[in-house]
């Protein structure tokens, strides 16, 4: 069952989604660095519960409108995994989880912002949920770095790359079991992403190379972050 909805890059809706996700994210981080630690903890719990309950609500909503399907609706895309992890990180943060969000979560969410492809339809709720989910990944990763002071460990990029390979293998196996296309390992995405080159399975090799480059870029960038004065 295919109900993919594409938000055209540079369209009014595309700009609106990026604008509001950016404004809200900056506002939350600015609020967090100005409130006492106790209230900051309450804010983190709220963000974590929101991100996790969003996924539960999404599953219920898709079922209610008759759109739920094992081949499209499970949180088995990279951003679905990162979104759930980001919610958990607000409730119980870990160094490994932080590094996963920085080096795999942020790049995946950024590409989802640039070439949005909603796999279960494009009604108003699902568009809002899409930006909440992907914006939450980026927000929470930066929140942990800026507000909570998390930093990338030396050579952690290699651990993230290896973990990424295990995730790819697991998702490829799930695709075979479910006759699905999670992480677009069985079929090219519809969205016109210039980094997707060639037919199946060759574009997956491009995914791998571009993915490793992204990991190294974000590793290098966040390794340069200095302690903040608050």
Secondary structure, 3 states (H helix, E strand, C coil): CCECEECCCCCHHHHHHHHHHHHHHHHHHHHHCCCCHHHHHHHHHHHHHHHHHHHHHHHHHHHHCCCCCCCCCCCCCHHHHHHHHHHHHHHCCCHHHHHHHHHHHHHHHHHHHHCCEECECCCHHHHHHHHHHHHHHHHHHHHHHHCCCCCCCCCHHHHHHHHHHHHHHHHHHHHHHHCCCHHHCCCCCCCCCCCCCCCCCHHHHHHHHHHHHHHHHHHHHHHCCCCCCC
